[in-house]
Amino acid sequence: MKTTIFALFITFTSFATFASNDFDYNSSIKQNEFDKVIQLEKYLEKNQSITLTELKANNSELLNGLNLVEDATISNLNVNKNMPLLGGFWWGCCLGVVGLALVYFITDNDKAVVRKAFIGCLIGTLVVGVGGILNPFGW
């Protein structure tokens, strides 16, 4: 058993070592890109009457080498505030009060989804409670 655990440890350690070598980070390139963005921001702050679309229309040199994303829908945040994997009812039904709290915080108090989670919590509690009463042996 000790040999198996040791072999697994060595295997996972070697995978971690190989994985760490794949990531190449060049701070000077990233700093150069950020410097271009900072320079553009400073220019737009000084000249508030000029917009980014006007700069694009005039093919400004400030935009050379910058790939700006203007689409606000691209985000890592949960914009539509849906529950992952399952609906709010099932989170409340399966996890009870903890599921209800998760739904509340993840959806930022979306009343319709929180209500469904509350109903799921009640039904889950009733099913478990009735099952406990009807099971005389406590299995």
KANORMO-V382439 format. One line per field, one symbol per residue. ss: DSSP state (H for helix, E for strand, - for the rest). psi: psi as a letter, one per 20 degrees, with the letter a starting at -180 (. if undefined). Layout:
# KANORMO-V382439
ss->???
psi->???
This chain:
# KANORMO-V382439
ss->-HHHHHHHHHHHHHHHHHHHH-----HHHHHHHHHHHHHHHHHHHH-----HHHHHH---HHH------------------------HHHHHHHH-HHHHHHHHHH----HHHHHHHHHHHHHHHHHHHHHHHH-----
psi->ghggggggggghghghghhhihoppohhgghgghhgggggggghghmiiprhhhhghjlqihipjpnpoioiioqiqngilqpqgrrhghghghichghggggghgjllohghhgghgghggggggghghhhginiik.
